[in-house]
Amino acid sequence: MSNESEYRSIEDACQRIRDVFPPGIRSAVVLGSGLSELVEGAPLSECIAYADIPHFMKPTVKGHSGTLSSLKIGNTDTFILQGRYHCYEGYSAHEATFPIRVLSELGVNRLILTNSAGGISKDMKPGDLMLISDHLSFFCDSPLRGPNLDRYGPRFPDQSMVYDPELLNTAVRLAKDLSIPVHVGIYAFMRGPQYETPSEIRALSLLGASAVGMSTVPEAIVASHCGMKVLGLSCISNLASGISDHPLSHEEVIHTAKISASDTIHLIRALFSS
């Protein structure tokens, strides 16, 4: 796809969203598996299905409904994306991150990416939360491949601070104030959809990974390229392969994410109220 065609697709999506939502929304949250409780029962201002937004696709994974809504969290009007695209669904990393480009074009400059992840660090247990300080993207096809979209960022973007240190430090402080235990660690991306082997987990551990998952990193790369401040928040939904003593399943991921959703939601609300 040429740059002009890409820009037109982004503008098409933006125009539809502008028809539904008020201007001036500067923050967004992408909800991972099992975290829809953030919006359940909440007074949503507006809501639109991905299927009604040009060039958005419907997610195929259980727990990802595929809706864009707005919600006042604390004092902040915020876009809520219920559902994301994963490369294992057959999308390229470029396609999977299209909504992030659209958010940037709409003026969003602060993005919280949530996910469910497998715990690698020995001190983690299912239900814990981990704030992402950095990531490993060896197995991630770069969403920046192809002609550079100069409107958003440089050809060779720096990756030394993909996750905003100020947001991270604020989240750590607020979690302490709320008596929510959190870890801070490195998130490793694997394409999936198969879970990792015990040997892969041992290798990732040696490389410094604290948790592993199949999302977030492509979105974080694009958001950083667009100049957004990014915070990554993982719900440790299971122990990774070889650490856990039982087979892994997506049902377990969703179940545990729902159990820990309360802490996740309290922390997100505190961030937008601070």
C-alpha positions as CSV (number, residue, x, y, z in Angstrom):
1,M,0.0,0.0,0.0
2,S,1.4,3.4,-0.9
3,N,1.7,6.2,1.7
4,E,-1.1,8.2,0.1
5,S,-3.4,5.2,0.1
6,E,-2.5,4.6,3.8
7,Y,-3.2,8.2,4.7
8,R,-6.6,8.0,2.9
9,S,-7.5,4.9,4.8
10,I,-6.5,6.5,8.1
11,E,-8.6,9.6,7.3
12,D,-11.6,7.5,6.3
13,A,-11.6,5.8,9.7
14,C,-11.0,9.1,11.5
15,Q,-13.9,10.8,9.7
16,R,-16.3,8.0,10.8
17,I,-15.1,8.3,14.4
18,R,-15.4,12.1,14.4
19,D,-19.0,11.6,13.3
20,V,-19.7,9.7,16.5
21,F,-17.4,11.1,19.2
22,P,-16.7,14.6,20.4
23,P,-13.4,16.2,19.6
24,G,-10.5,16.6,22.0
25,I,-10.1,13.0,23.4
26,R,-6.4,12.7,24.1
27,S,-6.1,9.4,25.9
28,A,-6.9,5.8,25.0
29,V,-6.9,2.3,26.6
30,V,-6.6,-1.0,24.7
31,L,-8.3,-3.7,26.7
32,G,-6.7,-7.2,26.7
33,S,-8.4,-10.5,27.2
34,G,-10.9,-10.6,30.0
35,L,-10.7,-6.9,30.9
36,S,-14.0,-5.7,29.6
37,E,-15.1,-5.1,33.1
38,L,-13.7,-1.6,32.8
39,V,-16.7,-0.6,30.7
40,E,-19.3,-3.1,31.9
41,G,-22.0,-1.1,33.7
42,A,-20.1,2.2,33.1
43,P,-21.9,5.2,31.6
44,L,-20.4,5.2,28.1
45,S,-20.7,8.5,26.2
46,E,-20.6,6.9,22.7
47,C,-19.9,3.5,21.2
48,I,-19.4,2.2,17.7
49,A,-18.5,-1.3,16.5
50,Y,-15.3,-1.8,14.6
51,A,-17.3,-3.2,11.8
52,D,-18.8,0.2,11.3
53,I,-15.4,2.0,11.0
54,P,-13.8,2.0,7.6
55,H,-10.8,-0.3,7.3
56,F,-11.2,-1.7,10.9
57,M,-11.7,-5.5,11.1
58,K,-13.6,-7.6,13.6
59,P,-11.3,-9.4,16.1
60,T,-11.8,-13.1,16.1
61,V,-10.5,-14.0,19.6
62,K,-12.8,-14.7,22.5
63,G,-12.8,-11.8,24.9
64,H,-12.3,-9.2,22.2
65,S,-15.7,-7.7,21.3
66,G,-14.5,-5.3,18.7
67,T,-16.0,-2.0,19.9
68,L,-14.7,1.6,20.3
69,S,-16.3,3.6,23.0
70,S,-15.6,6.7,25.1
71,L,-15.7,6.8,28.8
72,K,-14.9,9.5,31.4
73,I,-12.3,8.0,33.7
74,G,-11.6,10.3,36.6
75,N,-11.4,13.7,34.9
76,T,-10.4,12.4,31.5
77,D,-12.5,11.5,28.4
78,T,-10.9,8.4,27.1
79,F,-11.2,6.1,24.1
80,I,-11.7,2.5,25.1
81,L,-10.8,-0.2,22.5
82,Q,-12.5,-3.5,23.4
83,G,-10.5,-5.8,21.2
84,R,-7.3,-5.8,19.4
85,Y,-5.8,-7.6,16.3
86,H,-3.2,-10.2,16.7
87,C,-0.7,-11.3,14.1
88,Y,-1.7,-15.0,14.7
89,E,-5.2,-14.1,13.4
90,G,-3.5,-13.7,10.0
91,Y,-2.9,-10.0,10.1
92,S,0.4,-8.4,9.3
93,A,1.9,-6.3,12.1
94,H,1.1,-3.3,10.0
95,E,-2.6,-4.3,9.7
96,A,-2.8,-5.2,13.4
97,T,-1.6,-1.7,14.4
98,F,-3.9,0.3,12.1
99,P,-6.1,1.5,15.0
100,I,-3.1,3.0,16.7
101,R,-2.3,5.2,13.7
102,V,-6.0,6.3,13.7
103,L,-5.8,7.2,17.3
104,S,-2.7,9.3,16.7
105,E,-4.4,11.1,13.8
106,L,-7.3,11.9,16.1
107,G,-5.0,13.5,18.6
108,V,-4.5,10.8,21.2
109,N,-1.1,11.3,22.9
110,R,-1.4,9.0,25.9
111,L,-2.0,5.2,25.4
112,I,-2.4,2.5,28.0
113,L,-1.9,-1.0,26.5
114,T,-3.3,-3.9,28.7
115,N,-2.8,-7.6,28.1
116,S,-2.8,-11.0,29.6
117,A,0.6,-12.6,29.9
118,G,2.3,-15.7,31.1
119,G,4.6,-15.2,34.1
120,I,8.2,-16.2,33.7
121,S,9.8,-14.6,36.7
122,K,9.8,-16.9,39.7
123,D,8.2,-14.3,42.0
124,M,5.1,-14.0,39.9
125,K,1.8,-15.8,40.3
126,P,-1.5,-15.8,38.4
127,G,-3.5,-12.7,39.2
128,D,-0.4,-10.4,39.7
129,L,0.0,-7.2,37.7
130,M,3.2,-6.2,35.9
131,L,4.1,-2.8,34.5
132,I,6.1,-3.1,31.4
133,S,9.5,-1.3,31.5
134,D,10.8,-2.7,28.1
135,H,10.1,-5.5,25.7
136,L,11.8,-8.1,23.6
137,S,10.6,-8.0,20.0
138,F,12.9,-10.6,18.3
139,F,9.9,-12.6,17.0
140,C,7.8,-9.6,16.1
141,D,7.6,-8.6,12.4
142,S,8.1,-4.9,12.6
143,P,4.9,-2.9,12.0
144,L,7.2,-0.1,10.5
145,R,8.3,-2.2,7.6
146,G,7.6,-0.7,4.2
147,P,7.5,2.9,3.2
148,N,7.9,5.2,6.2
149,L,4.8,7.2,7.1
150,D,6.8,10.5,7.6
151,R,3.7,12.3,9.0
152,Y,4.1,10.3,12.2
153,G,7.7,9.6,12.8
154,P,11.2,9.0,11.4
155,R,12.4,6.1,9.3
156,F,14.6,4.8,12.1
157,P,12.9,5.5,15.4
158,D,14.7,5.3,18.7
159,Q,13.5,2.5,21.0
160,S,15.3,3.3,24.2
161,M,12.1,4.6,25.9
162,V,9.1,3.0,24.2
163,Y,7.3,2.9,27.6
164,D,7.2,6.4,29.1
165,P,9.3,6.5,32.3
166,E,7.1,9.2,33.8
167,L,3.9,7.3,33.3
168,L,5.6,4.1,34.6
169,N,6.8,5.9,37.8
170,T,3.4,7.4,38.3
171,A,1.8,4.0,38.0
172,V,4.2,2.4,40.5
173,R,3.5,5.2,43.0
174,L,-0.3,5.0,42.6
175,A,-0.2,1.2,42.9
176,K,1.6,1.6,46.2
177,D,-0.9,4.2,47.4
178,L,-3.8,1.8,46.5
179,S,-2.0,-1.2,48.1
180,I,-2.0,-2.9,44.7
181,P,1.1,-5.1,44.4
182,V,2.8,-4.7,41.1
183,H,5.9,-6.0,39.4
184,V,8.0,-4.1,36.9
185,G,9.5,-6.1,34.2
186,I,10.3,-6.9,30.5
187,Y,7.6,-8.3,28.3
188,A,8.6,-10.8,25.5
189,F,6.5,-11.0,22.4
190,M,5.8,-14.3,20.7
191,R,3.7,-14.6,17.6
192,G,1.5,-17.5,18.6
193,P,-1.2,-18.8,18.5
194,Q,0.5,-21.8,20.1
195,Y,1.8,-21.3,23.6
196,E,5.6,-21.3,24.1
197,T,7.6,-24.5,24.8
198,P,9.5,-25.0,28.0
199,S,12.7,-24.5,26.1
200,E,11.5,-21.2,24.7
201,I,10.6,-20.0,28.1
202,R,14.0,-20.9,29.5
203,A,15.6,-19.0,26.6
204,L,13.4,-15.9,27.2
205,S,14.3,-16.1,30.9
206,L,18.0,-16.0,30.1
207,L,17.3,-12.9,27.9
208,G,15.8,-11.1,30.9
209,A,12.1,-11.5,30.1
210,S,9.7,-11.4,33.1
211,A,6.5,-12.2,31.2
212,V,5.5,-13.4,27.7
213,G,2.5,-12.7,25.4
214,M,1.2,-12.4,21.9
215,S,0.2,-8.7,21.7
216,T,1.1,-5.2,22.8
217,V,4.6,-4.9,21.3
218,P,3.5,-4.1,17.7
219,E,1.1,-1.5,19.1
220,A,3.8,0.0,21.4
221,I,6.2,0.3,18.5
222,V,3.7,2.2,16.4
223,A,2.5,4.4,19.3
224,S,6.1,5.3,20.1
225,H,6.7,6.1,16.4
226,C,3.8,8.4,16.5
227,G,5.2,10.2,19.6
228,M,2.6,8.9,22.1
229,K,3.4,8.3,25.7
230,V,2.8,4.6,26.3
231,L,2.2,2.6,29.4
232,G,2.1,-1.2,29.3
233,L,0.2,-3.2,31.9
234,S,0.1,-7.0,32.0
235,C,-2.2,-9.2,34.0
236,I,-0.2,-12.4,34.8
237,S,-3.0,-14.9,33.8
238,N,-0.9,-18.1,34.1
239,L,2.6,-19.4,34.7
240,A,4.5,-19.9,31.5
241,S,5.1,-23.3,30.0
242,G,7.6,-25.4,32.0
243,I,6.9,-23.3,35.1
244,S,3.2,-24.3,35.3
245,D,2.5,-27.9,36.3
246,H,-0.6,-28.1,34.0
247,P,-1.4,-27.5,30.3
248,L,-2.2,-23.9,29.3
249,S,-5.5,-22.8,27.9
250,H,-7.2,-19.5,26.7
251,E,-10.1,-20.2,29.1
252,E,-7.6,-20.0,32.0
253,V,-6.2,-16.7,30.6
254,I,-9.7,-15.1,30.5
255,H,-10.7,-16.5,33.9
256,T,-7.7,-15.2,35.7
257,A,-7.8,-11.8,33.9
258,K,-11.4,-11.3,35.1
259,I,-10.4,-12.2,38.7
260,S,-7.6,-9.5,38.7
261,A,-9.6,-7.0,36.7
262,S,-10.5,-5.1,39.8
263,D,-6.9,-4.1,40.6
264,T,-6.3,-3.3,36.9
265,I,-9.3,-1.0,36.7
266,H,-8.5,0.7,40.0
267,L,-5.0,1.5,38.8
268,I,-6.2,2.7,35.4
269,R,-8.8,5.0,37.0
270,A,-6.2,6.4,39.4
271,L,-3.9,7.1,36.5
272,F,-6.5,9.2,34.8
273,S,-7.5,11.0,38.0
274,S,-3.9,12.0,38.9
